[in-house]
Amino acid sequence: MRGAKKRIIEELTSWPGIRTEPGRFGATAFVLKTGREVGHVHGDAVVDIPCRKAQCEEWIGAGRAERHRFAPGFGVSVFLKKDEDVKNALELLREVYERIKSKA
């Protein structure tokens, strides 16, 4: 979806403590000061989000994400085909961010 990456980067970098770093395979990673990754975006196409197995299964079961296509142990992927997908990805990224922040 055209413009998805820009929108996601703008949103996440407005959250306290988040910085961007170059990720693997041309991704832009979102990392907290602690070094923990909240997720990463590959262009305007897909967001990958690390999560614990139970959380991954919940999101997959609810149709909010798909198992990560290359590294299922990493987490989930959200494919950015329409505006609702970007909104969903941002909500899932926020959940991960809040969980990590609450444990810091």
C-alpha positions in Angstrom: 0.0 0.0 0.0 1.6 3.2 -1.1 2.8 5.4 1.8 2.4 2.7 4.4 6.0 2.7 5.4 6.1 6.5 5.9 3.0 6.4 8.0 4.3 3.6 10.2 7.7 5.3 10.7 6.1 8.6 11.6 3.8 7.0 14.1 6.3 4.8 15.8 9.0 7.4 16.0 6.5 9.6 17.9 6.4 7.1 20.7 8.8 7.8 23.6 12.0 5.8 23.4 11.7 4.4 19.9 14.4 4.8 17.3 14.8 3.4 13.8 17.7 1.2 12.7 18.5 -0.6 9.4 17.1 -4.1 9.5 17.8 -7.2 7.6 16.7 -7.5 4.0 16.2 -3.7 3.6 13.8 -3.4 6.6 13.5 -0.5 8.9 13.5 -1.8 12.5 11.9 0.0 15.5 14.0 -0.4 18.6 13.7 0.8 22.2 16.6 2.2 24.1 16.9 -1.2 25.8 17.7 -2.7 22.4 14.5 -4.6 22.2 12.8 -4.6 18.8 9.2 -3.7 18.6 8.9 -4.8 15.0 10.1 -3.9 11.5 8.6 -2.8 8.2 9.7 -4.0 4.7 8.8 -1.1 2.4 5.1 -0.5 1.9 4.4 -4.3 1.9 4.7 -6.0 5.2 5.3 -5.4 8.9 6.9 -8.2 11.0 6.2 -8.2 14.7 8.0 -10.3 17.4 5.6 -11.9 19.9 5.4 -14.8 22.3 3.8 -17.9 21.0 0.5 -17.5 22.8 0.2 -13.9 21.6 1.1 -14.9 18.0 -1.5 -17.6 18.1 -4.2 -15.2 19.4 -3.5 -12.7 16.6 -3.4 -15.4 13.9 -6.6 -17.0 15.2 -8.3 -13.6 15.2 -7.2 -13.0 11.6 -5.1 -10.0 12.6 -1.8 -11.4 11.4 -0.2 -14.4 9.7 2.6 -16.6 10.8 6.0 -15.0 9.9 6.6 -16.3 6.4 10.4 -17.1 6.8 11.0 -17.3 10.5 7.8 -18.5 12.3 9.6 -18.6 15.6 10.2 -14.8 15.3 6.5 -13.8 15.4 3.9 -12.6 12.9 3.5 -10.7 9.6 0.9 -8.2 8.7 0.6 -7.6 4.9 -0.2 -4.0 4.0 -2.8 -4.1 1.3 -5.3 -1.5 2.5 -5.6 1.2 5.1 -7.2 -1.1 7.6 -4.0 -3.3 7.5 -1.8 -0.3 8.4 -4.2 0.5 11.3 -4.1 -3.1 12.5 -0.3 -3.3 12.3 0.0 -0.1 14.3 -2.3 -1.5 17.0 -0.3 -4.7 17.2 3.0 -2.8 17.3 1.5 -0.6 20.1 0.6 -3.8 22.1 4.2 -5.0 21.9 5.6 -1.6 22.7 3.4 -1.3 25.8 4.2 -4.8 27.0 7.9 -4.2 26.7 7.7 -0.8 28.4 5.7 -2.2 31.3 8.5 -4.7 32.0 11.3 -2.1 31.8 
